[in-house]
Amino acid sequence: MEEKKKRWSMQARKEVVLRILSGESIEDISRELEVEVFRLEEWRDSAVSAMDDGLKGKGRGKENKELDEARKTIGRLTMELELFRGKAKRRIR
């Protein structure tokens, strides 16, 4: 008889990984959930790796660069606007 593999949502995997990181035995979780230890270790390792990247600021590479550029542009335009406002006030006087 063929076993049907259960698909695990990201939220469910996250909850399992948090249990592992909090110190629960990976073997106990494996038996409880009927998930192989190696798979749980993969989930844990992937989560820790993603956490490392996030803490290093590498989590959203392209988006971070685009956001930084947008912030620079906003800063530059804000400065220009302030300069123009200052010139306009001087002309009105």
CNS distance restraints for C-alpha pairs under 8 A (distance, minus, plus):
assign (resid   8 and name CA) (resid  12 and name CA) 6.09 0.50 0.50
assign (resid   8 and name CA) (resid  13 and name CA) 6.27 0.50 0.50
assign (resid   9 and name CA) (resid  13 and name CA) 6.22 0.50 0.50
assign (resid  10 and name CA) (resid  14 and name CA) 6.02 0.50 0.50
assign (resid  11 and name CA) (resid  15 and name CA) 6.27 0.50 0.50
assign (resid  12 and name CA) (resid  16 and name CA) 6.36 0.50 0.50
assign (resid  13 and name CA) (resid  17 and name CA) 6.13 0.50 0.50
assign (resid  13 and name CA) (resid  43 and name CA) 7.05 0.50 0.50
assign (resid  14 and name CA) (resid  18 and name CA) 6.12 0.50 0.50
assign (resid  14 and name CA) (resid  47 and name CA) 7.96 0.50 0.50
assign (resid  15 and name CA) (resid  19 and name CA) 6.33 0.50 0.50
assign (resid  16 and name CA) (resid  20 and name CA) 6.40 0.50 0.50
assign (resid  16 and name CA) (resid  29 and name CA) 7.92 0.50 0.50
assign (resid  16 and name CA) (resid  40 and name CA) 7.95 0.50 0.50
assign (resid  17 and name CA) (resid  21 and name CA) 6.10 0.50 0.50
assign (resid  17 and name CA) (resid  40 and name CA) 7.48 0.50 0.50
assign (resid  17 and name CA) (resid  43 and name CA) 6.64 0.50 0.50
assign (resid  17 and name CA) (resid  44 and name CA) 5.38 0.50 0.50
assign (resid  17 and name CA) (resid  47 and name CA) 7.45 0.50 0.50
assign (resid  18 and name CA) (resid  22 and name CA) 5.98 0.50 0.50
assign (resid  19 and name CA) (resid  23 and name CA) 6.67 0.50 0.50
assign (resid  19 and name CA) (resid  24 and name CA) 5.78 0.50 0.50
assign (resid  20 and name CA) (resid  24 and name CA) 5.13 0.50 0.50
assign (resid  20 and name CA) (resid  25 and name CA) 6.67 0.50 0.50
assign (resid  20 and name CA) (resid  26 and name CA) 6.06 0.50 0.50
assign (resid  20 and name CA) (resid  44 and name CA) 7.45 0.50 0.50
assign (resid  21 and name CA) (resid  44 and name CA) 7.80 0.50 0.50
assign (resid  24 and name CA) (resid  28 and name CA) 7.53 0.50 0.50
assign (resid  24 and name CA) (resid  29 and name CA) 7.42 0.50 0.50
assign (resid  25 and name CA) (resid  29 and name CA) 6.37 0.50 0.50
assign (resid  26 and name CA) (resid  30 and name CA) 6.00 0.50 0.50
assign (resid  26 and name CA) (resid  37 and name CA) 6.69 0.50 0.50
assign (resid  26 and name CA) (resid  40 and name CA) 7.33 0.50 0.50
assign (resid  27 and name CA) (resid  31 and name CA) 6.27 0.50 0.50
assign (resid  27 and name CA) (resid  37 and name CA) 6.44 0.50 0.50
assign (resid  28 and name CA) (resid  32 and name CA) 6.11 0.50 0.50
assign (resid  29 and name CA) (resid  33 and name CA) 5.95 0.50 0.50
assign (resid  29 and name CA) (resid  34 and name CA) 7.94 0.50 0.50
assign (resid  29 and name CA) (resid  35 and name CA) 7.93 0.50 0.50
assign (resid  30 and name CA) (resid  34 and name CA) 5.41 0.50 0.50
assign (resid  30 and name CA) (resid  35 and name CA) 4.94 0.50 0.50
assign (resid  30 and name CA) (resid  36 and name CA) 5.81 0.50 0.50
assign (resid  30 and name CA) (resid  37 and name CA) 5.66 0.50 0.50
assign (resid  30 and name CA) (resid  40 and name CA) 7.37 0.50 0.50
assign (resid  31 and name CA) (resid  35 and name CA) 6.95 0.50 0.50
assign (resid  35 and name CA) (resid  39 and name CA) 6.84 0.50 0.50
assign (resid  35 and name CA) (resid  40 and name CA) 7.05 0.50 0.50
assign (resid  36 and name CA) (resid  40 and name CA) 6.56 0.50 0.50
assign (resid  37 and name CA) (resid  41 and name CA) 6.16 0.50 0.50
assign (resid  38 and name CA) (resid  42 and name CA) 6.19 0.50 0.50
assign (resid  39 and name CA) (resid  43 and name CA) 6.32 0.50 0.50
assign (resid  40 and name CA) (resid  44 and name CA) 6.17 0.50 0.50
assign (resid  41 and name CA) (resid  45 and name CA) 5.98 0.50 0.50
assign (resid  42 and name CA) (resid  46 and name CA) 6.02 0.50 0.50
assign (resid  43 and name CA) (resid  47 and name CA) 6.12 0.50 0.50
assign (resid  44 and name CA) (resid  48 and name CA) 6.16 0.50 0.50
assign (resid  45 and name CA) (resid  49 and name CA) 6.06 0.50 0.50
assign (resid  46 and name CA) (resid  50 and name CA) 6.12 0.50 0.50
assign (resid  47 and name CA) (resid  51 and name CA) 6.06 0.50 0.50
assign (resid  48 and name CA) (resid  52 and name CA) 6.14 0.50 0.50
assign (resid  49 and name CA) (resid  53 and name CA) 6.31 0.50 0.50
assign (resid  50 and name CA) (resid  54 and name CA) 6.06 0.50 0.50
assign (resid  50 and name CA) (resid  59 and name CA) 7.18 0.50 0.50
assign (resid  51 and name CA) (resid  55 and name CA) 6.12 0.50 0.50
assign (resid  52 and name CA) (resid  56 and name CA) 6.20 0.50 0.50
assign (resid  53 and name CA) (resid  57 and name CA) 6.18 0.50 0.50
assign (resid  53 and name CA) (resid  58 and name CA) 4.92 0.50 0.50
assign (resid  53 and name CA) (resid  59 and name CA) 5.32 0.50 0.50
assign (resid  54 and name CA) (resid  58 and name CA) 5.57 0.50 0.50
assign (resid  54 and name CA) (resid  59 and name CA) 4.41 0.50 0.50
assign (resid  54 and name CA) (resid  60 and name CA) 7.87 0.50 0.50
assign (resid  55 and name CA) (resid  59 and name CA) 7.82 0.50 0.50
assign (resid  57 and name CA) (resid  61 and name CA) 7.88 0.50 0.50
assign (resid  60 and name CA) (resid  64 and name CA) 5.62 0.50 0.50
assign (resid  61 and name CA) (resid  65 and name CA) 6.44 0.50 0.50
assign (resid  62 and name CA) (resid  66 and name CA) 6.24 0.50 0.50
assign (resid  63 and name CA) (resid  67 and name CA) 5.98 0.50 0.50
assign (resid  64 and name CA) (resid  68 and name CA) 6.03 0.50 0.50
assign (resid  65 and name CA) (resid  69 and name CA) 6.21 0.50 0.50
assign (resid  66 and name CA) (resid  70 and name CA) 6.14 0.50 0.50
assign (resid  67 and name CA) (resid  71 and name CA) 6.15 0.50 0.50
assign (resid  68 and name CA) (resid  72 and name CA) 6.25 0.50 0.50
assign (resid  69 and name CA) (resid  73 and name CA) 6.19 0.50 0.50
assign (resid  70 and name CA) (resid  74 and name CA) 6.12 0.50 0.50
assign (resid  71 and name CA) (resid  75 and name CA) 6.09 0.50 0.50
assign (resid  72 and name CA) (resid  76 and name CA) 6.15 0.50 0.50
assign (resid  73 and name CA) (resid  77 and name CA) 6.07 0.50 0.50
assign (resid  74 and name CA) (resid  78 and name CA) 5.95 0.50 0.50
assign (resid  75 and name CA) (resid  79 and name CA) 6.25 0.50 0.50
assign (resid  76 and name CA) (resid  80 and name CA) 6.29 0.50 0.50
assign (resid  77 and name CA) (resid  81 and name CA) 6.06 0.50 0.50
assign (resid  78 and name CA) (resid  82 and name CA) 6.23 0.50 0.50
assign (resid  79 and name CA) (resid  83 and name CA) 6.27 0.50 0.50
assign (resid  80 and name CA) (resid  84 and name CA) 6.21 0.50 0.50
assign (resid  81 and name CA) (resid  85 and name CA) 6.07 0.50 0.50
assign (resid  82 and name CA) (resid  86 and name CA) 6.13 0.50 0.50
assign (resid  83 and name CA) (resid  87 and name CA) 6.27 0.50 0.50
assign (resid  84 and name CA) (resid  88 and name CA) 6.04 0.50 0.50
assign (resid  85 and name CA) (resid  89 and name CA) 6.20 0.50 0.50
assign (resid  86 and name CA) (resid  90 and name CA) 6.38 0.50 0.50
assign (resid  87 and name CA) (resid  91 and name CA) 6.30 0.50 0.50
assign (resid  88 and name CA) (resid  92 and name CA) 6.33 0.50 0.50
assign (resid  89 and name CA) (resid  93 and name CA) 6.60 0.50 0.50
